[in-house]
Amino acid sequence: DTGDGDLLVSYSKDTPSNRTVRVTTLQIDDTQSDVSVYSESTSLTYPLLSGMCILSDGTYLLVHLAGNDSSINMRTYSSEDGATWTLRTSKAFEESLSIGTSTGSGSTFQNYNPKRLRIAQSGGVVLVMIETEWNDTSATKRNRLLQFASSDLGGSFDLVTTTAEIDD
């Protein structure tokens, strides 16, 4: 909610020529506007997950996954009005996440398959949660929630979840 009754929605859109992260403003007078914030090749297969929150300074923070078919990181953008977005960082995680979509048993499959992304802000701290499926079928805990926190309004994120907390 923009405070004026308008609503901002982030989503990904696939077309034959590209994949985009978009923000639509649904206005109280039943009109809407749409802006493309990021675009990449349709040949990539990881899910282009995104999320948005209002920061403590009143600006909007948009985050989304970006990378290639073997590793991803998170890009962040800020906006004062929801129509114009400025890139804050193209690499919000210190270390990229190893990803894949194939499952099986063994070290070849020790990577994540991202399923869902959620973001929230409270007291100046931004939390991003990424629900993933661990592709190594020999693991007993395959649904894994990775939690990242930012104390600089989304400029960088640290992994909060430790390996010991999510490993078998």
ZAMARGU-4260 file (C-alpha; in steps of 0.2 Angstrom, whole numbers, plus 5000, padded with zeros to 4 digits):
<rodrens>
0) 5000/5000/5000 | 5007/5017/4995 | 4998/5026/5008 | 4987/5034/4995 | 4976/5019/4993
5) 4987/5013/4978 | 4994/4995/4978 | 5011/4990/4971 | 5013/4972/4965 | 5029/4964/4959
10) 5029/4948/4948 | 5039/4940/4934 | 5033/4938/4917 | 5039/4926/4903 | 5037/4930/4885
15) 5045/4922/4870 | 5059/4934/4869 | 5063/4937/4888 | 5059/4935/4906 | 5056/4951/4916
20) 5053/4957/4934 | 5039/4970/4933 | 5030/4981/4946 | 5012/4986/4943 | 5004/5000/4952
25) 4985/4997/4955 | 4978/5014/4958 | 4963/5018/4969 | 4954/5025/4954 | 4954/5008/4945
30) 4968/5013/4933 | 4985/5004/4933 | 5003/5007/4927 | 5016/4994/4924 | 5035/4995/4923
35) 5049/4983/4918 | 5063/4983/4931 | 5074/4969/4925 | 5075/4958/4910 | 5085/4942/4905
40) 5086/4928/4893 | 5072/4915/4891 | 5085/4902/4890 | 5087/4902/4909 | 5077/4890/4919
45) 5078/4895/4937 | 5062/4903/4944 | 5063/4922/4943 | 5056/4925/4961 | 5053/4943/4968
50) 5047/4952/4983 | 5044/4970/4989 | 5042/4979/5005 | 5042/4997/5012 | 5058/5002/5021
55) 5058/5012/5037 | 5063/5028/5027 | 5047/5026/5017 | 5055/5020/5001 | 5051/5004/4993
60) 5063/4989/4991 | 5061/4977/4977 | 5072/4961/4977 | 5073/4947/4965 | 5084/4932/4961
65) 5096/4933/4946 | 5110/4923/4939 | 5112/4908/4928 | 5106/4890/4928 | 5120/4884/4941
70) 5120/4899/4953 | 5110/4914/4959 | 5111/4929/4969 | 5099/4943/4973 | 5097/4960/4965
75) 5089/4974/4975 | 5081/4990/4969 | 5074/5005/4978 | 5060/5017/4973 | 5051/5032/4981
80) 5036/5031/4970 | 5035/5013/4963 | 5037/5020/4945 | 5056/5023/4944 | 5068/5010/4951
85) 5086/5012/4955 | 5098/4997/4957 | 5105/4996/4974 | 5116/4980/4971 | 5117/4966/4959
90) 5125/4954/4972 | 5116/4956/4989 | 5122/4939/4995 | 5141/4937/4999 | 5141/4920/4991
95) 5129/4915/4977 | 5118/4900/4980 | 5121/4884/4970 | 5105/4879/4961 | 5098/4866/4949
100) 5082/4857/4944 | 5088/4839/4943 | 5086/4827/4958 | 5096/4812/4962 | 5108/4805/4976
105) 5125/4811/4978 | 5137/4826/4978 | 5131/4831/4960 | 5114/4835/4967 | 5119/4845/4982
110) 5111/4861/4977 | 5095/4871/4979 | 5079/4872/4969 | 5071/4889/4974 | 5052/4888/4976
115) 5046/4904/4985 | 5053/4921/4991 | 5046/4932/5005 | 5052/4948/5012 | 5048/4959/5027
120) 5055/4974/5036 | 5054/4979/5054 | 5064/4992/5064 | 5076/4995/5049 | 5080/4976/5047
125) 5075/4967/5031 | 5072/4949/5031 | 5072/4938/5016 | 5066/4920/5016 | 5069/4908/5001
130) 5060/4892/5002 | 5070/4879/4992 | 5070/4860/4989 | 5087/4852/4991 | 5090/4841/4976
135) 5100/4828/4984 | 5087/4814/4987 | 5098/4805/5000 | 5094/4819/5012 | 5079/4817/5024
140) 5076/4836/5026 | 5074/4842/5008 | 5062/4857/5010 | 5074/4870/5016 | 5071/4888/5021
145) 5085/4900/5019 | 5084/4916/5029 | 5094/4932/5025 | 5095/4948/5035 | 5100/4966/5030
150) 5104/4980/5042 | 5108/4992/5028 | 5090/4994/5021 | 5093/4980/5008 | 5111/4985/5002
155) 5118/4968/5007 | 5111/4952/5016 | 5119/4940/5027 | 5114/4921/5028 | 5105/4919/5045
160) 5101/4900/5043 | 5117/4890/5047 | 5121/4874/5038 | 5120/4864/5054 | 5101/4870/5056
165) 5096/4864/5038 | 5108/4849/5035 | 5102/4831/5040
</rodrens>
